[in-house]
């Protein structure tokens, strides 16, 4: 099974409930179970999207917003979600999160990124493009479609989280 980037948009109250549950449970079970409709699997797209944006010359403000959208922030303590045997991301770095205010700012900046224009910096030959950004040798539908689909999903995910004033939890699973 591959380890992929996961995101969940949840109310702050749900995170507080999970923290309380972990503290009260004899085995630290936080009862982490966000609704499926509020979880996004970004696969391996985060590093590839960052590479394309760097190659395309995306400015630092927008590049940092993209990084925040896939790396989160460590300001919110999520140690209770990273405790054996209930760790949500046992195969990657510790889970991170973005509070609702940061989610809103990231969402705004993601919508300003013109990924199709940035993709023009890639060689037209698919194998050369894949080699340049370090992606897997074969992606069904092609690298550009893969990146556009995942970027669009990321933007929509953050837009919805922003509209609903939710925070976003990120982990690799």
Order of alpha helices (4+ residues) and beta strands (2+ residues): beta-alpha-beta-alpha-alpha-beta-alpha-alpha-alpha-alpha-beta
